[in-house]
């Protein structure tokens, strides 16, 4: 047995090249009564077989001189002779050694038969049963008679049932025959009905032909009448068209007559308005003269241009002072604004980097797909073919969960099996079959698939009631259940609950260790709820920390003895579910963002106050510039208005002295029309009104400027 695994050619000694082993088995009795003898020979050659292998190719087997294989030799020995050569050793358990030494001759014989051949043992047992049956055969006559009577009654009952079955079969055959007869009767009835319908159809055809012969003369008369109607209708349309043309010509002539009448009335009214035009022109001359005098009187109230220029110079000096002060304030506030912008930029960069670090799901997915090639290939197929599936495919599970902290991640990763973390979750059987067929069978990619029907797991009660859980929190230091220490989509949570019961695992702190040592916590956790009728105690599983070390504690009650067995082990930090970034770096970015907010909040009031001050300076300067510019523009416009009014007065006087008879250029040649004079007057009136409104505005500023020039 010790050299069983060594190559067979190592047993060739004494500088020989071959070794021959020949075994002749005991004669075997054939079915025809003759004995058969099998001679098995094995030749081991030193030069054959692989050097690195076990030398299996170095052996050649023969059965009765014919070349064979090792498999055929084993089948012959095990099937025909019932000799088992696969296991050369028999191991006895420790608790069986004492029993073996206390066996008597009969028990020792049975155990020896078991170890040698199952066939010998079974044959021995058959002989024992036959011997027992032979000894008890004399006492079983009454039992056999009772059994015979019972079987006779059973046979009679079965005979009656047989007769009933045969009678039922005859009735069924008769019913089938009657159904066939009924079908033929229905067929004959329908055939007679079809013959009658056919005769009725022929009769209706004959009547239709007779009716058509009678109606033919009426159709011919109808065709003649229709032709006469169409000819009359065409003549009516021609007459109607002629009437419309004559009516249009009449309307045109009537319109011309109306137009000529209107033109005559207009010429007559224009003739009567010549005197009125003359009087209106004289009034316009008087009005222009009054306006000119009024503008000249108002212009005398304005200060001279020298005074205005001197005042403008003083205001320019004041504006220069305001501008210098404004530049100083702007320079100061620009520095503060630059510092605020730098702080905001630093805050923005820290926030962007923090957001990238917080996206643990994407980082974890990338890490898993790079580390485990099969998971990455399966995810790529799912991501590119999501339209193939009826519902959403989730996974891998490790990329879908989000622990609350690093400690929760280590607890969860230790409790859930690694195959589950690499699995994908589907919500229906069709998606399960499709994903398995496309990925596993066609692409030959290893994949784990979990199905959560409709994406929802059945809700079940907690292992501990709310009252007991409150006691565990207050007195023993437990915090939550394991499924409350992380977040995940519904199907992912359902898969973790169904596979690993994360809703029944507790998570605690340092106080749990003290309760285990002093408060009999284990017995409290093993006691079932009042509504749980199952016998015995229940197991438990929970995580806790002690002196900075995370520990997993499990207990299980024995079904037979009722004793509680416990196991505990230290667990390390999470590797698969670890956060994708350094928590210290994330805290540093949070501090940077907070400091930037405080710095901006400190400088923003200074900037706001300076901006308000600059706005006041700008408002004061704008008011001064606008006032002086308005005063100067008012004086300039005054001179322009006086010149304009003088030219208008001259034109009005000229028009009042000329003949105001209207001449229409379209009829009598070019000339000054009443319409043109009316439009010119309206335009002049509008211009004068605008000038007077501006003059009034200038007059208002004149009273305000009295204090400046005094």
Residue pairs with C-beta under 8 A, 6 or more apart in sequence:
1 88
1 89
3 10
3 11
4 88
5 54
6 54
7 49
7 53
7 54
7 55
7 58
8 44
8 55
8 56
8 58
8 59
9 44
9 45
9 46
9 48
9 49
9 55
9 58
10 55
11 19
11 44
12 18
12 19
12 44
12 46
16 46
17 45
17 46
17 47
18 43
18 44
18 45
18 46
19 43
19 44
20 41
20 42
20 43
20 44
21 41
21 42
21 44
22 39
22 40
22 41
22 42
23 39
23 40
23 41
24 37
24 38
24 39
24 40
25 37
25 38
25 39
25 40
25 77
25 81
26 81
27 35
27 36
27 37
28 35
28 36
28 37
28 38
28 80
28 81
29 35
29 36
30 36
38 63
38 64
38 76
38 80
39 63
39 64
39 65
40 61
40 62
40 63
40 73
40 76
40 77
41 61
41 62
41 65
42 59
42 60
42 61
42 62
43 59
43 60
43 62
44 58
44 59
45 58
45 59
45 60
46 58
48 57
48 58
49 55
49 56
49 57
49 58
50 57
59 70
60 67
61 67
61 68
61 69
61 70
61 72
61 73
62 68
63 72
63 73
63 76
74 85
74 86
77 83
77 85
78 84
78 85
82 117
82 118
82 119
82 120
83 117
84 117
84 118
90 115
92 100
100 111
103 111
109 124
110 121
110 124
113 120
113 121
113 124
114 121
270 662
270 674
273 674
274 660
274 661
274 662
277 660
277 662
277 674
277 677
278 656
278 660
280 681
281 652
281 655
281 656
281 660
282 656
284 652
284 655
284 656
284 681
284 684
285 649
285 652
285 653
285 656
288 645
288 648
288 649
288 652
289 649
291 645
291 688
291 692
292 642
292 645
292 646
292 649
295 638
295 641
295 642
295 645
295 691
295 695
296 642
298 638
298 695
298 698
298 699
299 638
299 642
301 699
301 702
302 634
302 635
302 638
302 698
302 702
303 705
303 709
305 635
307 709
308 628
308 631
308 632
308 635
311 628
311 705
311 708
311 709
312 628
312 632
315 624
315 625
315 628
318 624
319 621
319 624
319 625
322 617
322 620
322 621
323 621
325 617
326 614
326 617
326 618
329 610
329 613
329 614
329 617
330 614
332 610
333 606
333 607
333 610
333 611
333 614
336 603
336 606
336 607
336 610
337 607
339 599
339 603
340 599
340 600
340 603
340 604
340 607
343 596
343 599
343 600
344 596
344 600
346 592
346 596
347 592
347 593
347 596
347 597
347 600
350 589
350 592
350 593
350 596
351 589
351 593
353 589
354 586
354 589
354 590
354 593
357 580
357 581
357 582
357 585
357 586
357 589
358 581
358 586
359 580
360 402
360 579
360 580
360 581
361 399
361 400
361 402
362 580
363 580
363 581
364 398
364 399
364 576
364 577
364 580
365 379
365 396
365 399
367 580
368 375
368 376
368 396
368 398
368 399
368 421
368 422
368 576
369 375
369 376
369 379
369 380
370 376
372 422
374 422
374 445
374 446
374 447
375 396
375 422
375 447
377 443
377 445
378 424
378 439
378 445
378 447
379 395
379 396
379 424
381 438
381 439
381 443
381 445
382 389
382 393
382 395
382 424
382 435
385 438
386 392
386 393
388 434
388 438
389 426
389 431
389 434
389 435
390 428
390 430
390 431
391 426
391 427
391 428
391 431
391 455
392 427
392 455
393 424
393 425
393 426
393 431
393 435
394 400
394 424
394 425
394 426
394 489
394 491
394 492
395 423
395 424
395 425
395 492
396 421
396 422
396 423
396 424
397 420
397 421
397 422
397 423
397 424
397 425
397 450
397 492
397 495
397 496
398 421
398 422
398 576
398 577
400 488
400 489
400 492
401 412
401 486
401 487
401 488
401 492
401 496
401 577
402 486
402 487
402 488
403 409
403 412
403 485
403 486
403 574
403 577
404 485
404 486
404 487
405 485
406 573
406 574
406 578
406 579
406 583
407 545
407 550
408 485
408 486
408 507
409 486
409 573
409 574
409 577
409 578
409 579
410 550
410 571
410 572
410 573
410 574
410 577
411 482
411 485
411 507
411 543
411 550
411 552
411 571
412 482
412 485
412 486
412 502
412 574
412 577
413 421
413 574
413 575
413 576
413 577
414 543
414 552
414 571
414 574
415 482
415 500
415 502
415 505
415 541
415 543
415 552
416 496
416 499
416 500
416 502
417 499
417 500
418 576
419 448
420 448
420 450
420 495
420 496
420 499
420 500
421 576
421 577
422 448
423 448
423 449
423 450
423 495
424 435
424 447
424 448
424 449
424 450
425 449
425 450
425 451
425 452
425 491
425 492
425 494
425 495
426 432
426 435
426 449
426 450
426 451
426 452
427 451
427 452
427 453
427 454
427 455
427 491
428 451
428 453
428 454
429 451
432 449
432 451
435 447
435 449
436 447
436 449
439 445
439 447
440 446
440 447
450 495
450 498
450 499
452 491
452 494
452 495
452 498
455 490
455 491
455 494
456 490
456 491
456 494
457 490
457 493
457 494
457 495
457 497
457 498
460 503
462 469
462 481
462 503
462 504
463 503
463 504
463 538
463 540
464 472
464 529
465 529
468 529
469 478
472 478
472 506
472 508
473 479
475 515
475 519
476 508
476 511
476 512
476 515
476 519
476 521
476 524
477 508
477 509
477 510
477 511
477 512
477 514
477 515
477 544
478 506
478 507
478 508
478 509
478 512
478 542
479 507
479 508
479 509
480 506
480 507
481 502
481 503
481 504
481 505
481 506
481 507
482 502
482 503
482 505
482 506
482 507
482 543
483 493
483 496
483 497
483 502
483 503
483 505
484 507
485 507
488 496
496 502
497 503
504 541
505 541
505 542
505 543
506 540
506 541
506 542
506 543
507 542
507 543
507 544
508 542
508 543
508 544
508 545
509 544
509 545
510 544
510 545
510 546
510 547
512 521
512 542
512 544
512 546
513 544
513 546
513 551
515 521
516 522
516 553
522 540
522 555
522 564
522 566
523 564
525 538
525 540
525 542
525 555
526 537
526 538
526 539
526 540
526 555
526 557
526 564
527 537
527 538
528 534
528 537
528 538
532 538
536 557
536 559
536 562
537 557
537 562
537 564
538 557
539 554
539 555
539 556
539 557
540 554
540 555
541 552
541 553
541 554
541 555
542 552
542 553
543 550
543 551
543 552
543 553
543 571
544 550
544 551
544 553
545 551
549 570
550 570
550 571
550 572
551 568
551 569
551 570
551 571
552 568
552 569
552 571
553 566
553 567
553 568
554 566
554 567
554 568
555 564
555 565
555 566
555 567
556 564
556 565
556 566
557 563
557 564
557 565
558 564
558 565
627 701
627 704
630 697
630 698
630 701
631 698
631 701
631 705
634 694
634 695
634 697
634 698
634 701
635 698
637 691
637 694
637 695
637 698
638 695
638 698
641 691
641 694
641 695
644 687
644 691
645 688
645 691
648 684
648 688
655 677
660 677
662 671
662 672
662 673
662 674
663 669
663 670
663 671
663 672
663 673
664 671
664 673
665 671
665 673
